[in-house]
Amino acid sequence: MLAVAVLTLFGARWAERVVAEDLGQDYVHGLRRRLIGAALAEDAGPSLGVTITRASNDLTAVRTWVARGLVALLTSLPFVVLVVVVLGLSDWRIGLAVGLPVVLFGLAVPPLARAALRRARTLRRHRGRMSGRIADAVRAREGIRAAGGVRRELNALDRDSRRVVGAAVGRSRVTGLVRAAALTAASLSTGTVVVLGSLAVVDAAAVASAMMLVGVLTTPLGDLGRVVEYRQNYRAARRIQAPLLARGEELLRAERELERDWARVPRDRSVTGRNGVWIEGLVVGGRPVPALLARAGERVVLDARDPARAAAVLDAVLAGRNDPAQPGAQALRMVVDGYDYTRAPARERRGLLGHASARVPLERGTIERAVTYRDPRATEDECRRALGRVGLGSVLEALPRGTQTRLRDGGRPLTGPQAARLKLGRALLGDPPVLVLDGLDAELDDEGVRLLRRELADYPGVVLVTSHDPGRIAPGHRSWTIDGP
């Protein structure tokens, strides 16, 4: 019987841990998708370091609460109450001796929990700042080295690290008190029962039974001490995550509505003609942008005094929305090949518009994934044809894994000009009605420029270009003056 009880306890604890971890990981997986989805969908947002902190440290706090805190609370608390009740029913004096330290521990938890929450928020804030500094420094490493600022950045990192260490130690002082109080409650219960037995207040048999139950009580009380720490770390993380997750849900619902309504969106080529584009009512930075009507075969160069405005206009065109919208102004109208681009879901937009930019690095993954990113349904032959159009066929033959070569760090092992050609090949895949090239020629070598010029000469759709030397890649282009009033 004893062996069965021991094995049952072993199996129950093992199953509890496995089920709790599975529950926590599944819950965090959903949160991670919504969190990163919101970050990718927004035009402006927190720094890279803060985003990484939210996707790692904060979600770890959530997972720990669900997997270890919530499950422990649901199992340990009823068990503690049950043991105290059973002891009280067997002998009220033993029940009082065991229950009083447990009640005192419960009374000490709320103020300690509030202090733990304050310390957890402070630690989270310092971690976010440190992560942001690290991410910014790594991205600006060339400039830092050129200015001889490596030691200066390390000194700044040391200051941030000391703040993190101080905040972490401060939090541990409070959470350590909670854990110590939980174990002290169990020890006091044991000691009180021993005193009752030594004074012959209760008989030896009752003391022996009580000691066995109090011994079993030690583990769940220790679990409850850790629950407070997990709970406050979770609350500190959720305080920041909640609005972002709500925004992610809002964006997801909006995308689903676009997908549901797309079949009812009419197609009207009366203005644009085949593969043409019409943009009217565009607002960027609070300033209106002159309208554009371009027919298939036209090469349009964005003309602006400030290159940053040209980049912002292209971003607004890609997003299909004003930035920001002006109250009372006319709504944006953007028609591509007869379709209302502003009402198109993401999977339809990628077929209407191809984009290659010097400002945007390549994603991690294989070369095949990179070139078919706009159209995951593209066949291997279509992928190879797109790469052949930009002169990467021989490059792929030299790579041991060909199109299955994995890219990292913005395009390695490809060179900078080769990575730029890969971006161009992706944008050209399927000959979308609108091709957007944002400063791409600056990354191309002479052969790449020649190939780009050849493609643009016969491109069947509209090409929107930003370039320091547009005549080099698109002779005979027209200008779209976007400065406006």
Secondary structure as GFF3:
##gff-version 3
##sequence-region A 1 485
A	DSSP	alpha_helix	2	41	.	.	.	ID=ss1
A	DSSP	alpha_helix	48	53	.	.	.	ID=ss2
A	DSSP	pi_helix	54	58	.	.	.	ID=ss3
A	DSSP	alpha_helix	59	64	.	.	.	ID=ss4
A	DSSP	pi_helix	65	70	.	.	.	ID=ss5
A	DSSP	alpha_helix	71	90	.	.	.	ID=ss6
A	DSSP	alpha_helix	92	139	.	.	.	ID=ss7
A	DSSP	alpha_helix	141	146	.	.	.	ID=ss8
A	DSSP	alpha_helix	150	198	.	.	.	ID=ss9
A	DSSP	alpha_helix	204	261	.	.	.	ID=ss10
A	DSSP	three_ten_helix	262	264	.	.	.	ID=ss11
A	DSSP	beta_strand	277	280	.	.	.	ID=ss12
A	DSSP	beta_strand	283	284	.	.	.	ID=ss13
A	DSSP	beta_strand	287	288	.	.	.	ID=ss14
A	DSSP	beta_strand	292	294	.	.	.	ID=ss15
A	DSSP	beta_strand	299	303	.	.	.	ID=ss16
A	DSSP	alpha_helix	307	319	.	.	.	ID=ss17
A	DSSP	beta_strand	333	336	.	.	.	ID=ss18
A	DSSP	beta_strand	339	340	.	.	.	ID=ss19
A	DSSP	three_ten_helix	341	343	.	.	.	ID=ss20
A	DSSP	alpha_helix	346	352	.	.	.	ID=ss21
A	DSSP	beta_strand	353	357	.	.	.	ID=ss22
A	DSSP	beta_strand	365	366	.	.	.	ID=ss23
A	DSSP	alpha_helix	367	371	.	.	.	ID=ss24
A	DSSP	alpha_helix	380	389	.	.	.	ID=ss25
A	DSSP	alpha_helix	393	398	.	.	.	ID=ss26
A	DSSP	three_ten_helix	402	404	.	.	.	ID=ss27
A	DSSP	beta_strand	406	407	.	.	.	ID=ss28
A	DSSP	alpha_helix	416	428	.	.	.	ID=ss29
A	DSSP	beta_strand	434	438	.	.	.	ID=ss30
A	DSSP	three_ten_helix	440	443	.	.	.	ID=ss31
A	DSSP	alpha_helix	446	457	.	.	.	ID=ss32
A	DSSP	beta_strand	462	466	.	.	.	ID=ss33
A	DSSP	alpha_helix	470	473	.	.	.	ID=ss34
A	DSSP	beta_strand	478	481	.	.	.	ID=ss35
###
